[in-house]
Amino acid sequence: MATKLGIIGLPNAGKSTLFNALTAGHAAVAPYPFTTTDRNVGVAVVEDPRLAALAKLLKPQRVIPTSIEFVDIAGLVKGAHKGEGLGNQFLSHVFGVDALLHVVRCFTDDNVAHPMGGVDPRRDVEVVNTELMLKDLEVLGRRKEREQKLAKGGDKAAIKLLESLAPWDAALSAGTPVRRLGLAAEAAPHAFGIDLLTAKPVLYAANVDEADLGKAPASVTSLKALSEAEGAQLVVFCAKLEAELAELDAADRAEMMRELGVAESALPQVIRRGYALLGLVTFFTTVSNILQAWTVHDGTKAPQAAGTIHTDFEQKFIRAEVIQVDALLRCGSDANARTQGLLRVEGKEYVVRDGDVIHFRVGQ
């Protein structure tokens, strides 16, 4: 599955700088609002030490890591849903993403204007949330109108949908994002084929001054409390530093991070927190001398996991031969794993675990 994150936030929060750091892209960056006048789309490889270790052991002809896609849109301002600024032109681009990466300004810089005045993460978050909620209300309004016409004709599906969307509509009208309702999967908009921006999980990215990395300034503490209250995730980064790191090769980048005492750059943080937020796991396959990593939701059964490789594999699934990556690395080969009884045969009810190395057996 292709995991997608939509990067949102106020102008001058550091969105495009973060996008460039995550994807090695070349989005325009400047200290004034609306530098991004079109969406930026980039893909980042998910570095996984387990994949590297498997490659060293198995020596395949080709290694294919899994990846994550980022969509960066113009900064949102008050009134974006009505066409203020440029954000409204691009909100449609984040309807199809899996989660929102909300960049929040926690740094001070007199040379970079703040559209709302001084630094206030909670206020900034609520401004963006309000614009997303108003956009969602527009979407629901159009859908309600359509379903009400069908319901008058006795359409049972329309009647059921109107009942289900009532709490979403009420929450949005009261200023509450749908994700804060804590809905079960079967009661969420996505279950009904409706994509609402405020129903998407959120990963907050606090853009701090370099001097505040590894510390807990009030701005980050405030954002962390908000994140925890709604079951979101939080990463802390310095966009200015990330831009400098992105210009270096791997060795120089690692050296600079050691000198500054920075344990991790933004990308691995975003990947780790994003996977946790979305409940994703990684499994590996070795077919035709190709070693490949795949991403699925936690709880995915073997036939559906096989279906991510090829749609026919789900229907033609027979069984799966499974071993955990650590066990395979210890054994040194599939043959040794079989001899030691560590290579298991699993059926259609098997739930794929993070770190599984799987050989799918499918029919003709």
URNORTA-V520016 format. One record per pair of residues at least 6 apart in sequence whose C-alpha atoms are under 6 Angstrom apart, sorted by the first residue. I is the first residue (numbers start at 1). J is the second residue. D is the distance in Angstrom with one decimal. If there is no record, write none. Layout:
I_J_D, I_J_D
This chain:
1_295_5.9, 3_68_5.1, 4_68_6.0, 4_69_4.7, 4_70_5.8, 4_97_4.9, 4_98_5.3, 5_70_5.0, 5_97_5.5, 5_98_5.9, 5_99_5.1, 5_100_5.5, 6_70_5.8, 6_71_4.7, 6_94_5.4, 6_97_5.9, 6_100_4.8, 6_101_5.7, 7_71_5.8, 7_72_4.7, 7_101_4.7, 7_102_5.9, 8_102_4.9, 9_75_5.6, 9_102_5.5, 9_103_5.2, 10_75_4.7, 10_76_5.0, 11_33_5.1, 11_75_4.2, 12_33_6.0, 13_104_5.8, 13_105_4.7, 15_103_6.0, 17_239_5.9, 18_239_5.9, 20_26_5.8, 21_242_5.9, 21_246_5.7, 22_267_5.3, 23_42_5.6, 23_43_5.7, 23_44_5.0, 31_112_4.8, 36_74_5.0, 39_72_5.5, 39_73_4.7, 40_71_5.7, 40_72_4.9, 41_70_5.7, 41_71_4.6, 42_69_5.8, 42_70_5.4, 43_68_5.7, 43_69_4.4, 44_67_5.6, 44_68_5.4, 45_67_4.4, 46_66_5.7, 46_67_5.1, 60_289_5.0, 60_290_5.7, 61_289_5.7, 62_290_4.9, 63_290_5.9, 63_291_4.8, 63_292_5.8, 64_292_4.6, 65_292_5.8, 65_293_5.0, 66_293_5.2, 66_294_5.6, 74_87_5.1, 75_87_5.7, 76_87_4.7, 80_87_5.5, 80_88_4.9, 81_88_5.2, 81_131_5.7, 81_135_5.7, 99_200_5.3, 99_201_5.1, 99_202_5.7, 100_202_4.8, 101_203_4.8, 101_204_5.9, 102_204_4.8, 102_205_5.9, 103_205_4.6, 104_205_6.0, 104_206_5.1, 105_207_5.2, 106_206_6.0, 106_207_5.3, 106_208_4.8, 106_219_5.7, 107_208_4.5, 107_209_4.9, 133_172_5.9, 136_196_5.7, 147_158_5.1, 151_158_5.3, 151_159_5.3, 168_178_6.0, 177_198_5.0, 178_198_5.3, 178_199_4.8, 179_198_5.9, 179_199_4.4, 180_230_5.9, 202_232_5.5, 203_232_5.9, 203_233_4.8, 203_234_5.7, 204_234_4.7, 205_234_5.8, 205_235_4.9, 205_236_5.7, 206_236_4.8, 207_237_5.2, 207_238_5.2, 208_238_5.0, 209_238_5.9, 210_238_5.7, 237_266_6.0, 245_253_5.6, 279_297_5.7, 279_298_5.5, 280_296_5.6, 280_297_4.4, 280_298_5.3, 281_295_5.7, 281_296_5.6, 281_297_6.0, 281_298_5.6, 281_354_4.7, 282_294_5.5, 282_295_4.6, 282_354_5.1, 282_355_5.9, 283_293_5.8, 283_294_5.4, 283_354_5.9, 283_355_5.2, 283_356_4.9, 283_357_5.9, 284_292_5.6, 284_293_4.6, 284_357_4.6, 285_291_5.8, 285_292_5.4, 285_357_5.8, 285_358_5.4, 299_351_5.7, 300_351_5.6, 300_352_5.9, 301_349_6.0, 301_350_5.4, 301_351_4.2, 301_352_5.8, 302_348_5.9, 302_350_5.6, 302_352_6.0, 303_314_4.6, 303_317_5.7, 303_348_6.0, 304_314_5.5, 306_313_5.5, 306_314_5.6, 307_313_5.1, 307_314_4.4, 316_362_5.1, 316_363_5.0, 317_362_4.4, 318_361_5.5, 318_362_5.0, 319_346_5.8, 319_347_4.9, 319_361_5.3, 320_345_5.7, 320_346_5.1, 320_359_5.7, 320_360_4.6, 320_361_5.9, 321_344_5.5, 321_345_4.6, 321_358_5.6, 321_359_5.0, 322_343_5.6, 322_344_5.2, 322_357_5.8, 322_358_4.7, 323_343_5.1, 323_356_5.8, 323_357_5.3, 324_355_5.7, 324_356_4.5, 324_357_5.8, 325_355_5.5, 325_356_5.9, 325_357_5.8, 331_337_5.6, 337_343_5.6
